[in-house]
Amino acid sequence: MPDSLADPVYRQNLKSLYRDTLLHDVMPFWLKHGMDREFDGIITSLDRDGSILDTDKSIWFQGRAAWTFATLYNTVEKRSDWLDAAGSCLAFLEKHGYATDGKLFFSVTREGRPLRMRRYVFSEAFAAIAHAAYARATGDESYAERARRDFATYLKHSFEPGMMQPKIEPNTRPMMGIGALMIGIATAQELRVNLGDAKISGHSCSEWVDRFILEIQQFFFKPDIGALMEIVSPDGSIIDHFDGRTLNPGHALECAWFILHEGRWRGEKSYTKLGLQILDGMWQRGWDTEHGGIFYFRDVFNKPVQEYWHDMKFWWPHNEAIIATLLAWHVTGDVKYAQWHKLVHDWSFAHFPDAEHGEWFGYLHRDGTPSVKLKGNMWKGPFHLPRMLWYCSELLAGPSS
């Protein structure tokens, strides 16, 4: 397979595809069908044609969507409908998202009545990046302060001992998860780009990123077997049970490009090396050589996986793989990454897009046929796909490696 990314014409066409899909397909779908004109915020549980399946609202998607709209406003075009959409999501979030202790609910009714509070604090991280992007868009310092507040809440609940209820009895089986570290990297990076390298909870954004990457490298990445673990024992050892052995290739590829992005941003070669190592190992474990696409779960020892959807193809791991491989090619010029990028790009654009109604299907069987034809739910909305389209088009608009 040739290095198609080395061809300027191919890169230009690819950039146009990503940008056109973002601006003329994906974002119009959500602006038309998702925005709640009566109660503010966004409804993400939409059927194939955009009709509403469920009016309950995901709080983390108020932040995710607001970040998407505000980031496009900041970096692509100062469109009033994007700014208004971001403001609507944040208005709903401010009015209905917060519990009395400052923690955010996970889901609420359409009107904003609380439904569910979850133990983790990812909604707070997405609120932080949304407030930061909106602060940059509007110049309103109060949103910058809210961003710093939300990130401080995230850090407190994620990393202070005793703040988060453990998922498994810690006296029986103590464990650590990679999720909070990964989301911490991305959150700190977004606050830094929009607010500067602010000091929050005693450390700058860059210092938080350094801490999170170091812990991932020290405890979760196993270079000898090319595996990035999702959970480990407190000493970093593999927990030889179903949960402990389970790998999530899409999650790992997302982590790889977060670290590659940091290496590129700061010119830190050790981060670039680590990001490439994670990408190399987890691509080999995640790519389906028989049917194409990225598996959802794998076992670190190649044993059977507990979850029945282990071989399904979800939209977001493919979004992360497209970014990771393109960024890896951009920083190295290695033909291997160009070939991997073409593989995952071609498979994704052949199977996920809905030519009739727009946007992407989210959940495919292993062979690439749709499992369900909805366009959104509490987990799928305007975030992973538009982020990929935006990030890749921005990357292709710059100089090649």
Buried (B, 14 or more C-beta within 10 A) or exposed (E): EEBBBBEEEBBEEBBEBBBEBBBEBBBBBBBEBBBBEEBBBBBBBBBBEBEBBBEBBBBBBBBBBBBBBBBBBBEBEEBEEBBBBBBBBBBBBBEBBBEEEEBBBBBBEBEBEBEEBBEBBBBBBBBBBBBBBBBBBBEEEEBBEBBBBBBBBBBBBBBEEEBBEEEEEEEEBEBBBBBBBBBBBBBBBBBBBBBEEBEBBEBBBBBBBBBBBEBBBEBBBBEEEBBBBBBBBEEBEBBEEEBBBBBBBBBBBBBBBBBBBBBBBEEBEEBBEBBBBBBBBBBEBBBBEEBBBBBBBBBBEEEEBEEEBBBBBBBBBBBBBBBBBBBBBBBBBBBBBBBBBBBBBEBBBEBBBBEEBBBBBBBBBBEBEBBEEBBBBBBBBBBBBBBBBBBBBBBBEEEEB
